[in-house]
Amino acid sequence: MNMLLKDRLFNILLPLLYTLTVYSLASLGEQRLDAYFSMLVLEYFVLYALLRPKRRHRDYLALVLLILFAVIVTYRILEVISK
């Protein structure tokens, strides 16, 4: 697949998936911000892994998202263990 096509497909699908996720979670009555954030981060990484869009620089956004995702998951695990 052409690299330019992958970039465009990534840039089209990501906001579409984000919109569907936010709408779905809101329809289900989800109010926790970490649930939204976790789903959006997972969508970013899945789409990134599938399409591998070309980046000019290192993907610092992915690093920041991964760190924040790990913090949220760790917090939730500690919350469950402490009960």
N, CA, C and O atoms as a Maestro MAE file, in Angstrom:
{
 s_m_m2io_version
 :::
 2.0.0
}

f_m_ct {
 s_m_title
 :::
 protein
 m_atom[332] {
  # First column is atom index #
  i_m_mmod_type
  r_m_x_coord
  r_m_y_coord
  r_m_z_coord
  i_m_residue_number
  s_m_chain_name
  s_m_pdb_residue_name
  s_m_pdb_atom_name
  i_m_atomic_number
  :::
  1 25 0.854 -1.178 0.000 1 A "MET " " N  " 7
  2 3 0.000 0.000 0.000 1 A "MET " " CA " 6
  3 2 0.895 1.234 0.000 1 A "MET " " C  " 6
  4 15 1.907 1.278 0.700 1 A "MET " " O  " 8
  5 25 0.527 2.204 -0.766 2 A "ASN " " N  " 7
  6 3 1.254 3.455 -0.875 2 A "ASN " " CA " 6
  7 2 1.303 4.159 0.485 2 A "ASN " " C  " 6
  8 15 0.308 4.191 1.209 2 A "ASN " " O  " 8
  9 25 2.491 4.732 0.833 3 A "MET " " N  " 7
  10 3 2.646 5.397 2.124 3 A "MET " " CA " 6
  11 2 1.700 6.579 2.289 3 A "MET " " C  " 6
  12 15 1.153 6.793 3.371 3 A "MET " " O  " 8
  13 25 1.509 7.336 1.232 4 A "LEU " " N  " 7
  14 3 0.610 8.480 1.311 4 A "LEU " " CA " 6
  15 2 -0.818 8.016 1.570 4 A "LEU " " C  " 6
  16 15 -1.559 8.654 2.318 4 A "LEU " " O  " 8
  17 25 -1.195 6.914 0.955 5 A "LEU " " N  " 7
  18 3 -2.525 6.358 1.179 5 A "LEU " " CA " 6
  19 2 -2.685 5.897 2.630 5 A "LEU " " C  " 6
  20 15 -3.739 6.103 3.232 5 A "LEU " " O  " 8
  21 25 -1.653 5.280 3.188 6 A "LYS " " N  " 7
  22 3 -1.700 4.846 4.586 6 A "LYS " " CA " 6
  23 2 -1.852 6.040 5.522 6 A "LYS " " C  " 6
  24 15 -2.627 5.991 6.476 6 A "LYS " " O  " 8
  25 25 -1.119 7.101 5.250 7 A "ASP " " N  " 7
  26 3 -1.217 8.303 6.079 7 A "ASP " " CA " 6
  27 2 -2.625 8.889 6.027 7 A "ASP " " C  " 6
  28 15 -3.198 9.242 7.058 7 A "ASP " " O  " 8
  29 25 -3.168 8.986 4.836 8 A "ARG " " N  " 7
  30 3 -4.516 9.549 4.692 8 A "ARG " " CA " 6
  31 2 -5.560 8.657 5.349 8 A "ARG " " C  " 6
  32 15 -6.475 9.144 6.013 8 A "ARG " " O  " 8
  33 25 -5.421 7.361 5.162 9 A "LEU " " N  " 7
  34 3 -6.360 6.421 5.771 9 A "LEU " " CA " 6
  35 2 -6.297 6.507 7.293 9 A "LEU " " C  " 6
  36 15 -7.329 6.489 7.965 9 A "LEU " " O  " 8
  37 25 -5.088 6.600 7.831 10 A "PHE " " N  " 7
  38 3 -4.916 6.763 9.276 10 A "PHE " " CA " 6
  39 2 -5.591 8.037 9.756 10 A "PHE " " C  " 6
  40 15 -6.293 8.032 10.768 10 A "PHE " " O  " 8
  41 25 -5.378 9.137 9.025 11 A "ASN " " N  " 7
  42 3 -5.940 10.432 9.413 11 A "ASN " " CA " 6
  43 2 -7.454 10.497 9.234 11 A "ASN " " C  " 6
  44 15 -8.106 11.343 9.845 11 A "ASN " " O  " 8
  45 25 -8.010 9.648 8.434 12 A "ILE " " N  " 7
  46 3 -9.468 9.584 8.278 12 A "ILE " " CA " 6
  47 2 -10.089 8.652 9.317 12 A "ILE " " C  " 6
  48 15 -11.104 8.979 9.934 12 A "ILE " " O  " 8
  49 25 -9.469 7.493 9.501 13 A "LEU " " N  " 7
  50 3 -10.048 6.494 10.408 13 A "LEU " " CA " 6
  51 2 -9.941 6.861 11.884 13 A "LEU " " C  " 6
  52 15 -10.855 6.578 12.659 13 A "LEU " " O  " 8
  53 25 -8.838 7.486 12.279 14 A "LEU " " N  " 7
  54 3 -8.654 7.798 13.695 14 A "LEU " " CA " 6
  55 2 -9.754 8.704 14.252 14 A "LEU " " C  " 6
  56 15 -10.351 8.356 15.270 14 A "LEU " " O  " 8
  57 25 -10.049 9.848 13.631 15 A "PRO " " N  " 7
  58 3 -11.147 10.665 14.172 15 A "PRO " " CA " 6
  59 2 -12.502 9.974 14.067 15 A "PRO " " C  " 6
  60 15 -13.367 10.169 14.921 15 A "PRO " " O  " 8
  61 25 -12.689 9.173 13.028 16 A "LEU " " N  " 7
  62 3 -13.942 8.431 12.892 16 A "LEU " " CA " 6
  63 2 -14.112 7.445 14.047 16 A "LEU " " C  " 6
  64 15 -15.181 7.367 14.652 16 A "LEU " " O  " 8
  65 25 -13.065 6.702 14.342 17 A "LEU " " N  " 7
  66 3 -13.121 5.761 15.462 17 A "LEU " " CA " 6
  67 2 -13.282 6.485 16.795 17 A "LEU " " C  " 6
  68 15 -14.022 6.031 17.668 17 A "LEU " " O  " 8
  69 25 -12.591 7.607 16.950 18 A "TYR " " N  " 7
  70 3 -12.731 8.384 18.184 18 A "TYR " " CA " 6
  71 2 -14.172 8.857 18.371 18 A "TYR " " C  " 6
  72 15 -14.721 8.780 19.470 18 A "TYR " " O  " 8
  73 25 -14.771 9.340 17.302 19 A "THR " " N  " 7
  74 3 -16.157 9.810 17.373 19 A "THR " " CA " 6
  75 2 -17.104 8.675 17.750 19 A "THR " " C  " 6
  76 15 -17.975 8.842 18.603 19 A "THR " " O  " 8
  77 25 -16.928 7.529 17.114 20 A "LEU " " N  " 7
  78 3 -17.778 6.377 17.429 20 A "LEU " " CA " 6
  79 2 -17.599 5.911 18.869 20 A "LEU " " C  " 6
  80 15 -18.568 5.542 19.531 20 A "LEU " " O  " 8
  81 25 -16.373 5.928 19.347 21 A "THR " " N  " 7
  82 3 -16.104 5.500 20.721 21 A "THR " " CA " 6
  83 2 -16.722 6.451 21.733 21 A "THR " " C  " 6
  84 15 -17.379 6.019 22.679 21 A "THR " " O  " 8
  85 25 -16.513 7.728 21.535 22 A "VAL " " N  " 7
  86 3 -17.069 8.713 22.474 22 A "VAL " " CA " 6
  87 2 -18.592 8.638 22.471 22 A "VAL " " C  " 6
  88 15 -19.219 8.682 23.529 22 A "VAL " " O  " 8
  89 25 -19.180 8.527 21.299 23 A "TYR " " N  " 7
  90 3 -20.636 8.410 21.198 23 A "TYR " " CA " 6
  91 2 -21.127 7.135 21.894 23 A "TYR " " C  " 6
  92 15 -22.114 7.169 22.628 23 A "TYR " " O  " 8
  93 25 -20.444 6.025 21.665 24 A "SER " " N  " 7
  94 3 -20.857 4.755 22.262 24 A "SER " " CA " 6
  95 2 -20.746 4.779 23.781 24 A "SER " " C  " 6
  96 15 -21.664 4.357 24.484 24 A "SER " " O  " 8
  97 25 -19.618 5.273 24.282 25 A "LEU " " N  " 7
  98 3 -19.446 5.323 25.730 25 A "LEU " " CA " 6
  99 2 -20.434 6.289 26.382 25 A "LEU " " C  " 6
  100 15 -20.960 6.018 27.461 25 A "LEU " " O  " 8
  101 25 -20.676 7.405 25.723 26 A "ALA " " N  " 7
  102 3 -21.655 8.358 26.266 26 A "ALA " " CA " 6
  103 2 -23.056 7.770 26.247 26 A "ALA " " C  " 6
  104 15 -23.840 8.002 27.168 26 A "ALA " " O  " 8
  105 25 -23.376 7.010 25.202 27 A "SER " " N  " 7
  106 3 -24.691 6.369 25.127 27 A "SER " " CA " 6
  107 2 -24.880 5.330 26.221 27 A "SER " " C  " 6
  108 15 -25.995 5.105 26.691 27 A "SER " " O  " 8
  109 25 -23.793 4.705 26.616 28 A "LEU " " N  " 7
  110 3 -23.848 3.712 27.693 28 A "LEU " " CA " 6
  111 2 -23.837 4.351 29.080 28 A "LEU " " C  " 6
  112 15 -23.979 3.660 30.089 28 A "LEU " " O  " 8
  113 25 -23.668 5.666 29.123 29 A "GLY " " N  " 7
  114 3 -23.690 6.376 30.393 29 A "GLY " " CA " 6
  115 2 -22.349 6.385 31.118 29 A "GLY " " C  " 6
  116 15 -22.290 6.671 32.314 29 A "GLY " " O  " 8
  117 25 -21.299 6.080 30.416 30 A "GLU " " N  " 7
  118 3 -19.965 6.070 31.034 30 A "GLU " " CA " 6
  119 2 -19.552 7.487 31.391 30 A "GLU " " C  " 6
  120 15 -19.655 8.402 30.573 30 A "GLU " " O  " 8
  121 25 -19.082 7.661 32.627 31 A "GLN " " N  " 7
  122 3 -18.706 8.995 33.086 31 A "GLN " " CA " 6
  123 2 -17.243 9.102 33.490 31 A "GLN " " C  " 6
  124 15 -16.751 10.200 33.751 31 A "GLN " " O  " 8
  125 25 -16.544 7.974 33.544 32 A "ARG " " N  " 7
  126 3 -15.144 8.010 33.972 32 A "ARG " " CA " 6
  127 2 -14.247 8.440 32.813 32 A "ARG " " C  " 6
  128 15 -14.271 7.843 31.737 32 A "ARG " " O  " 8
  129 25 -13.466 9.474 33.050 33 A "LEU " " N  " 7
  130 3 -12.560 9.998 32.036 33 A "LEU " " CA " 6
  131 2 -11.500 8.972 31.649 33 A "LEU " " C  " 6
  132 15 -11.089 8.906 30.491 33 A "LEU " " O  " 8
  133 25 -11.060 8.174 32.615 34 A "ASP " " N  " 7
  134 3 -10.015 7.197 32.311 34 A "ASP " " CA " 6
  135 2 -10.511 6.110 31.363 34 A "ASP " " C  " 6
  136 15 -9.718 5.551 30.605 34 A "ASP " " O  " 8
  137 25 -11.796 5.800 31.388 35 A "ALA " " N  " 7
  138 3 -12.349 4.820 30.437 35 A "ALA " " CA " 6
  139 2 -12.277 5.370 29.012 35 A "ALA " " C  " 6
  140 15 -11.893 4.660 28.082 35 A "ALA " " O  " 8
  141 25 -12.642 6.612 28.856 36 A "TYR " " N  " 7
  142 3 -12.556 7.251 27.535 36 A "TYR " " CA " 6
  143 2 -11.099 7.293 27.064 36 A "TYR " " C  " 6
  144 15 -10.787 6.894 25.942 36 A "TYR " " O  " 8
  145 25 -10.225 7.775 27.927 37 A "PHE " " N  " 7
  146 3 -8.824 7.915 27.558 37 A "PHE " " CA " 6
  147 2 -8.211 6.567 27.184 37 A "PHE " " C  " 6
  148 15 -7.491 6.465 26.191 37 A "PHE " " O  " 8
  149 25 -8.491 5.548 27.968 38 A "SER " " N  " 7
  150 3 -7.936 4.223 27.696 38 A "SER " " CA " 6
  151 2 -8.397 3.684 26.347 38 A "SER " " C  " 6
  152 15 -7.598 3.137 25.587 38 A "SER " " O  " 8
  153 25 -9.664 3.836 26.056 39 A "MET " " N  " 7
  154 3 -10.179 3.349 24.775 39 A "MET " " CA " 6
  155 2 -9.565 4.113 23.602 39 A "MET " " C  " 6
  156 15 -9.226 3.513 22.582 39 A "MET " " O  " 8
  157 25 -9.421 5.423 23.741 40 A "LEU " " N  " 7
  158 3 -8.850 6.221 22.667 40 A "LEU " " CA " 6
  159 2 -7.368 5.878 22.448 40 A "LEU " " C  " 6
  160 15 -6.898 5.839 21.311 40 A "LEU " " O  " 8
  161 25 -6.654 5.635 23.522 41 A "VAL " " N  " 7
  162 3 -5.245 5.251 23.393 41 A "VAL " " CA " 6
  163 2 -5.133 3.899 22.710 41 A "VAL " " C  " 6
  164 15 -4.295 3.718 21.826 41 A "VAL " " O  " 8
  165 25 -5.965 2.949 23.109 42 A "LEU " " N  " 7
  166 3 -5.941 1.633 22.471 42 A "LEU " " CA " 6
  167 2 -6.257 1.730 20.986 42 A "LEU " " C  " 6
  168 15 -5.625 1.060 20.170 42 A "LEU " " O  " 8
  169 25 -7.220 2.552 20.638 43 A "GLU " " N  " 7
  170 3 -7.552 2.732 19.222 43 A "GLU " " CA " 6
  171 2 -6.375 3.328 18.455 43 A "GLU " " C  " 6
  172 15 -6.092 2.913 17.331 43 A "GLU " " O  " 8
  173 25 -5.702 4.283 19.048 44 A "TYR " " N  " 7
  174 3 -4.542 4.893 18.390 44 A "TYR " " CA " 6
  175 2 -3.485 3.835 18.095 44 A "TYR " " C  " 6
  176 15 -2.976 3.756 16.977 44 A "TYR " " O  " 8
  177 25 -3.157 3.022 19.099 45 A "PHE " " N  " 7
  178 3 -2.096 2.033 18.916 45 A "PHE " " CA " 6
  179 2 -2.496 0.908 17.972 45 A "PHE " " C  " 6
  180 15 -1.661 0.420 17.211 45 A "PHE " " O  " 8
  181 25 -3.742 0.493 18.007 46 A "VAL " " N  " 7
  182 3 -4.195 -0.558 17.085 46 A "VAL " " CA " 6
  183 2 -4.138 -0.045 15.651 46 A "VAL " " C  " 6
  184 15 -3.619 -0.720 14.762 46 A "VAL " " O  " 8
  185 25 -4.667 1.134 15.436 47 A "LEU " " N  " 7
  186 3 -4.642 1.704 14.088 47 A "LEU " " CA " 6
  187 2 -3.212 1.979 13.623 47 A "LEU " " C  " 6
  188 15 -2.883 1.766 12.457 47 A "LEU " " O  " 8
  189 25 -2.380 2.444 14.523 48 A "TYR " " N  " 7
  190 3 -0.976 2.696 14.200 48 A "TYR " " CA " 6
  191 2 -0.267 1.393 13.832 48 A "TYR " " C  " 6
  192 15 0.528 1.361 12.893 48 A "TYR " " O  " 8
  193 25 -0.553 0.325 14.565 49 A "ALA " " N  " 7
  194 3 0.070 -0.971 14.282 49 A "ALA " " CA " 6
  195 2 -0.408 -1.547 12.951 49 A "ALA " " C  " 6
  196 15 0.365 -2.175 12.227 49 A "ALA " " O  " 8
  197 25 -1.666 -1.332 12.636 50 A "LEU " " N  " 7
  198 3 -2.210 -1.878 11.397 50 A "LEU " " CA " 6
  199 2 -1.740 -1.116 10.159 50 A "LEU " " C  " 6
  200 15 -1.422 -1.723 9.136 50 A "LEU " " O  " 8
  201 25 -1.696 0.198 10.251 51 A "LEU " " N  " 7
  202 3 -1.400 1.007 9.066 51 A "LEU " " CA " 6
  203 2 0.040 1.504 8.989 51 A "LEU " " C  " 6
  204 15 0.532 1.801 7.900 51 A "LEU " " O  " 8
  205 25 0.712 1.594 10.115 52 A "ARG " " N  " 7
  206 3 2.088 2.083 10.149 52 A "ARG " " CA " 6
  207 2 2.285 3.358 9.334 52 A "ARG " " C  " 6
  208 15 3.046 3.359 8.367 52 A "ARG " " O  " 8
  209 25 1.602 4.458 9.718 53 A "PRO " " N  " 7
  210 3 1.783 5.704 8.965 53 A "PRO " " CA " 6
  211 2 3.202 6.234 9.135 53 A "PRO " " C  " 6
  212 15 3.823 6.048 10.181 53 A "PRO " " O  " 8
  213 25 3.702 6.885 8.114 54 A "LYS " " N  " 7
  214 3 5.063 7.398 8.133 54 A "LYS " " CA " 6
  215 2 5.136 8.647 9.006 54 A "LYS " " C  " 6
  216 15 4.271 9.519 8.926 54 A "LYS " " O  " 8
  217 25 6.152 8.727 9.823 55 A "ARG " " N  " 7
  218 3 6.376 9.891 10.673 55 A "ARG " " CA " 6
  219 2 7.707 10.530 10.299 55 A "ARG " " C  " 6
  220 15 8.668 9.833 9.972 55 A "ARG " " O  " 8
  221 25 7.757 11.840 10.347 56 A "ARG " " N  " 7
  222 3 9.002 12.547 10.036 56 A "ARG " " CA " 6
  223 2 9.960 12.487 11.211 56 A "ARG " " C  " 6
  224 15 11.177 12.454 11.028 56 A "ARG " " O  " 8
  225 25 9.410 12.473 12.414 57 A "HIS " " N  " 7
  226 3 10.213 12.458 13.635 57 A "HIS " " CA " 6
  227 2 9.765 11.270 14.479 57 A "HIS " " C  " 6
  228 15 8.826 10.556 14.127 57 A "HIS " " O  " 8
  229 25 10.431 11.081 15.560 58 A "ARG " " N  " 7
  230 3 9.999 10.036 16.488 58 A "ARG " " CA " 6
  231 2 8.584 10.341 16.955 58 A "ARG " " C  " 6
  232 15 8.181 11.501 17.049 58 A "ARG " " O  " 8
  233 25 7.854 9.304 17.241 59 A "ASP " " N  " 7
  234 3 6.456 9.470 17.648 59 A "ASP " " CA " 6
  235 2 6.393 9.686 19.165 59 A "ASP " " C  " 6
  236 15 6.127 8.760 19.932 59 A "ASP " " O  " 8
  237 25 6.644 10.931 19.572 60 A "TYR " " N  " 7
  238 3 6.629 11.257 20.996 60 A "TYR " " CA " 6
  239 2 5.221 11.161 21.573 60 A "TYR " " C  " 6
  240 15 5.050 10.868 22.756 60 A "TYR " " O  " 8
  241 25 4.232 11.403 20.750 61 A "LEU " " N  " 7
  242 3 2.852 11.273 21.196 61 A "LEU " " CA " 6
  243 2 2.575 9.846 21.667 61 A "LEU " " C  " 6
  244 15 1.921 9.645 22.690 61 A "LEU " " O  " 8
  245 25 3.065 8.871 20.936 62 A "ALA " " N  " 7
  246 3 2.866 7.469 21.317 62 A "ALA " " CA " 6
  247 2 3.524 7.175 22.657 62 A "ALA " " C  " 6
  248 15 2.961 6.454 23.481 62 A "ALA " " O  " 8
  249 25 4.700 7.722 22.878 63 A "LEU " " N  " 7
  250 3 5.392 7.508 24.142 63 A "LEU " " CA " 6
  251 2 4.607 8.102 25.313 63 A "LEU " " C  " 6
  252 15 4.447 7.460 26.352 63 A "LEU " " O  " 8
  253 25 4.129 9.311 25.140 64 A "VAL " " N  " 7
  254 3 3.347 9.968 26.192 64 A "VAL " " CA " 6
  255 2 2.043 9.205 26.442 64 A "VAL " " C  " 6
  256 15 1.660 8.992 27.592 64 A "VAL " " O  " 8
  257 25 1.370 8.800 25.382 65 A "LEU " " N  " 7
  258 3 0.128 8.045 25.544 65 A "LEU " " CA " 6
  259 2 0.363 6.715 26.248 65 A "LEU " " C  " 6
  260 15 -0.435 6.308 27.092 65 A "LEU " " O  " 8
  261 25 1.442 6.044 25.908 66 A "LEU " " N  " 7
  262 3 1.760 4.771 26.540 66 A "LEU " " CA " 6
  263 2 2.039 4.939 28.030 66 A "LEU " " C  " 6
  264 15 1.584 4.137 28.846 66 A "LEU " " O  " 8
  265 25 2.776 5.967 28.376 67 A "ILE " " N  " 7
  266 3 3.070 6.230 29.791 67 A "ILE " " CA " 6
  267 2 1.796 6.547 30.556 67 A "ILE " " C  " 6
  268 15 1.583 6.007 31.641 67 A "ILE " " O  " 8
  269 25 0.949 7.407 30.018 68 A "LEU " " N  " 7
  270 3 -0.302 7.748 30.689 68 A "LEU " " CA " 6
  271 2 -1.228 6.540 30.805 68 A "LEU " " C  " 6
  272 15 -1.895 6.363 31.824 68 A "LEU " " O  " 8
  273 25 -1.269 5.720 29.774 69 A "PHE " " N  " 7
  274 3 -2.075 4.505 29.803 69 A "PHE " " CA " 6
  275 2 -1.576 3.567 30.903 69 A "PHE " " C  " 6
  276 15 -2.376 2.990 31.639 69 A "PHE " " O  " 8
  277 25 -0.271 3.419 31.011 70 A "ALA " " N  " 7
  278 3 0.309 2.562 32.053 70 A "ALA " " CA " 6
  279 2 -0.013 3.092 33.446 70 A "ALA " " C  " 6
  280 15 -0.296 2.311 34.354 70 A "ALA " " O  " 8
  281 25 0.029 4.397 33.619 71 A "VAL " " N  " 7
  282 3 -0.306 4.998 34.910 71 A "VAL " " CA " 6
  283 2 -1.768 4.723 35.265 71 A "VAL " " C  " 6
  284 15 -2.075 4.369 36.403 71 A "VAL " " O  " 8
  285 25 -2.661 4.885 34.301 72 A "ILE " " N  " 7
  286 3 -4.085 4.649 34.555 72 A "ILE " " CA " 6
  287 2 -4.340 3.185 34.900 72 A "ILE " " C  " 6
  288 15 -5.076 2.887 35.841 72 A "ILE " " O  " 8
  289 25 -3.740 2.279 34.150 73 A "VAL " " N  " 7
  290 3 -3.932 0.851 34.414 73 A "VAL " " CA " 6
  291 2 -3.368 0.486 35.776 73 A "VAL " " C  " 6
  292 15 -3.997 -0.263 36.523 73 A "VAL " " O  " 8
  293 25 -2.200 0.998 36.110 74 A "THR " " N  " 7
  294 3 -1.606 0.732 37.424 74 A "THR " " CA " 6
  295 2 -2.496 1.248 38.536 74 A "THR " " C  " 6
  296 15 -2.702 0.559 39.535 74 A "THR " " O  " 8
  297 25 -3.025 2.445 38.378 75 A "TYR " " N  " 7
  298 3 -3.922 3.018 39.370 75 A "TYR " " CA " 6
  299 2 -5.156 2.140 39.564 75 A "TYR " " C  " 6
  300 15 -5.566 1.886 40.696 75 A "TYR " " O  " 8
  301 25 -5.744 1.680 38.470 76 A "ARG " " N  " 7
  302 3 -6.938 0.823 38.557 76 A "ARG " " CA " 6
  303 2 -6.622 -0.517 39.218 76 A "ARG " " C  " 6
  304 15 -7.412 -1.017 40.019 76 A "ARG " " O  " 8
  305 25 -5.486 -1.091 38.887 77 A "ILE " " N  " 7
  306 3 -5.096 -2.365 39.505 77 A "ILE " " CA " 6
  307 2 -4.889 -2.186 41.006 77 A "ILE " " C  " 6
  308 15 -5.352 -3.006 41.799 77 A "ILE " " O  " 8
  309 25 -4.200 -1.125 41.397 78 A "LEU " " N  " 7
  310 3 -4.000 -0.862 42.824 78 A "LEU " " CA " 6
  311 2 -5.322 -0.600 43.534 78 A "LEU " " C  " 6
  312 15 -5.497 -0.981 44.691 78 A "LEU " " O  " 8
  313 25 -6.237 0.041 42.847 79 A "GLU " " N  " 7
  314 3 -7.557 0.309 43.422 79 A "GLU " " CA " 6
  315 2 -8.310 -1.000 43.677 79 A "GLU " " C  " 6
  316 15 -8.966 -1.139 44.709 79 A "GLU " " O  " 8
  317 25 -8.224 -1.948 42.760 80 A "VAL " " N  " 7
  318 3 -8.897 -3.236 42.929 80 A "VAL " " CA " 6
  319 2 -8.225 -4.059 44.014 80 A "VAL " " C  " 6
  320 15 -8.902 -4.687 44.828 80 A "VAL " " O  " 8
  321 25 -6.911 -4.060 44.032 81 A "ILE " " N  " 7
  322 3 -6.169 -4.852 45.030 81 A "ILE " " CA " 6
  323 2 -6.408 -4.337 46.440 81 A "ILE " " C  " 6
  324 15 -6.499 -5.127 47.380 81 A "ILE " " O  " 8
  325 25 -6.511 -3.030 46.598 82 A "SER " " N  " 7
  326 3 -6.645 -2.447 47.932 82 A "SER " " CA " 6
  327 2 -8.022 -2.641 48.553 82 A "SER " " C  " 6
  328 15 -8.201 -2.387 49.744 82 A "SER " " O  " 8
  329 25 -8.990 -3.085 47.771 83 A "LYS " " N  " 7
  330 3 -10.344 -3.269 48.336 83 A "LYS " " CA " 6
  331 2 -10.461 -4.544 49.091 83 A "LYS " " C  " 6
  332 15 -11.527 -4.850 49.625 83 A "LYS " " O  " 8
  :::
 }
 m_bond[331] {
  # First column is bond index #
  i_m_from
  i_m_to
  i_m_order
  :::
  1 1 2 1
  2 2 3 1
  3 3 4 2
  4 3 5 1
  5 5 6 1
  6 6 7 1
  7 7 8 2
  8 7 9 1
  9 9 10 1
  10 10 11 1
  11 11 12 2
  12 11 13 1
  13 13 14 1
  14 14 15 1
  15 15 16 2
  16 15 17 1
  17 17 18 1
  18 18 19 1
  19 19 20 2
  20 19 21 1
  21 21 22 1
  22 22 23 1
  23 23 24 2
  24 23 25 1
  25 25 26 1
  26 26 27 1
  27 27 28 2
  28 27 29 1
  29 29 30 1
  30 30 31 1
  31 31 32 2
  32 31 33 1
  33 33 34 1
  34 34 35 1
  35 35 36 2
  36 35 37 1
  37 37 38 1
  38 38 39 1
  39 39 40 2
  40 39 41 1
  41 41 42 1
  42 42 43 1
  43 43 44 2
  44 43 45 1
  45 45 46 1
  46 46 47 1
  47 47 48 2
  48 47 49 1
  49 49 50 1
  50 50 51 1
  51 51 52 2
  52 51 53 1
  53 53 54 1
  54 54 55 1
  55 55 56 2
  56 55 57 1
  57 57 58 1
  58 58 59 1
  59 59 60 2
  60 59 61 1
  61 61 62 1
  62 62 63 1
  63 63 64 2
  64 63 65 1
  65 65 66 1
  66 66 67 1
  67 67 68 2
  68 67 69 1
  69 69 70 1
  70 70 71 1
  71 71 72 2
  72 71 73 1
  73 73 74 1
  74 74 75 1
  75 75 76 2
  76 75 77 1
  77 77 78 1
  78 78 79 1
  79 79 80 2
  80 79 81 1
  81 81 82 1
  82 82 83 1
  83 83 84 2
  84 83 85 1
  85 85 86 1
  86 86 87 1
  87 87 88 2
  88 87 89 1
  89 89 90 1
  90 90 91 1
  91 91 92 2
  92 91 93 1
  93 93 94 1
  94 94 95 1
  95 95 96 2
  96 95 97 1
  97 97 98 1
  98 98 99 1
  99 99 100 2
  100 99 101 1
  101 101 102 1
  102 102 103 1
  103 103 104 2
  104 103 105 1
  105 105 106 1
  106 106 107 1
  107 107 108 2
  108 107 109 1
  109 109 110 1
  110 110 111 1
  111 111 112 2
  112 111 113 1
  113 113 114 1
  114 114 115 1
  115 115 116 2
  116 115 117 1
  117 117 118 1
  118 118 119 1
  119 119 120 2
  120 119 121 1
  121 121 122 1
  122 122 123 1
  123 123 124 2
  124 123 125 1
  125 125 126 1
  126 126 127 1
  127 127 128 2
  128 127 129 1
  129 129 130 1
  130 130 131 1
  131 131 132 2
  132 131 133 1
  133 133 134 1
  134 134 135 1
  135 135 136 2
  136 135 137 1
  137 137 138 1
  138 138 139 1
  139 139 140 2
  140 139 141 1
  141 141 142 1
  142 142 143 1
  143 143 144 2
  144 143 145 1
  145 145 146 1
  146 146 147 1
  147 147 148 2
  148 147 149 1
  149 149 150 1
  150 150 151 1
  151 151 152 2
  152 151 153 1
  153 153 154 1
  154 154 155 1
  155 155 156 2
  156 155 157 1
  157 157 158 1
  158 158 159 1
  159 159 160 2
  160 159 161 1
  161 161 162 1
  162 162 163 1
  163 163 164 2
  164 163 165 1
  165 165 166 1
  166 166 167 1
  167 167 168 2
  168 167 169 1
  169 169 170 1
  170 170 171 1
  171 171 172 2
  172 171 173 1
  173 173 174 1
  174 174 175 1
  175 175 176 2
  176 175 177 1
  177 177 178 1
  178 178 179 1
  179 179 180 2
  180 179 181 1
  181 181 182 1
  182 182 183 1
  183 183 184 2
  184 183 185 1
  185 185 186 1
  186 186 187 1
  187 187 188 2
  188 187 189 1
  189 189 190 1
  190 190 191 1
  191 191 192 2
  192 191 193 1
  193 193 194 1
  194 194 195 1
  195 195 196 2
  196 195 197 1
  197 197 198 1
  198 198 199 1
  199 199 200 2
  200 199 201 1
  201 201 202 1
  202 202 203 1
  203 203 204 2
  204 203 205 1
  205 205 206 1
  206 206 207 1
  207 207 208 2
  208 207 209 1
  209 209 210 1
  210 210 211 1
  211 211 212 2
  212 211 213 1
  213 213 214 1
  214 214 215 1
  215 215 216 2
  216 215 217 1
  217 217 218 1
  218 218 219 1
  219 219 220 2
  220 219 221 1
  221 221 222 1
  222 222 223 1
  223 223 224 2
  224 223 225 1
  225 225 226 1
  226 226 227 1
  227 227 228 2
  228 227 229 1
  229 229 230 1
  230 230 231 1
  231 231 232 2
  232 231 233 1
  233 233 234 1
  234 234 235 1
  235 235 236 2
  236 235 237 1
  237 237 238 1
  238 238 239 1
  239 239 240 2
  240 239 241 1
  241 241 242 1
  242 242 243 1
  243 243 244 2
  244 243 245 1
  245 245 246 1
  246 246 247 1
  247 247 248 2
  248 247 249 1
  249 249 250 1
  250 250 251 1
  251 251 252 2
  252 251 253 1
  253 253 254 1
  254 254 255 1
  255 255 256 2
  256 255 257 1
  257 257 258 1
  258 258 259 1
  259 259 260 2
  260 259 261 1
  261 261 262 1
  262 262 263 1
  263 263 264 2
  264 263 265 1
  265 265 266 1
  266 266 267 1
  267 267 268 2
  268 267 269 1
  269 269 270 1
  270 270 271 1
  271 271 272 2
  272 271 273 1
  273 273 274 1
  274 274 275 1
  275 275 276 2
  276 275 277 1
  277 277 278 1
  278 278 279 1
  279 279 280 2
  280 279 281 1
  281 281 282 1
  282 282 283 1
  283 283 284 2
  284 283 285 1
  285 285 286 1
  286 286 287 1
  287 287 288 2
  288 287 289 1
  289 289 290 1
  290 290 291 1
  291 291 292 2
  292 291 293 1
  293 293 294 1
  294 294 295 1
  295 295 296 2
  296 295 297 1
  297 297 298 1
  298 298 299 1
  299 299 300 2
  300 299 301 1
  301 301 302 1
  302 302 303 1
  303 303 304 2
  304 303 305 1
  305 305 306 1
  306 306 307 1
  307 307 308 2
  308 307 309 1
  309 309 310 1
  310 310 311 1
  311 311 312 2
  312 311 313 1
  313 313 314 1
  314 314 315 1
  315 315 316 2
  316 315 317 1
  317 317 318 1
  318 318 319 1
  319 319 320 2
  320 319 321 1
  321 321 322 1
  322 322 323 1
  323 323 324 2
  324 323 325 1
  325 325 326 1
  326 326 327 1
  327 327 328 2
  328 327 329 1
  329 329 330 1
  330 330 331 1
  331 331 332 2
  :::
 }
}
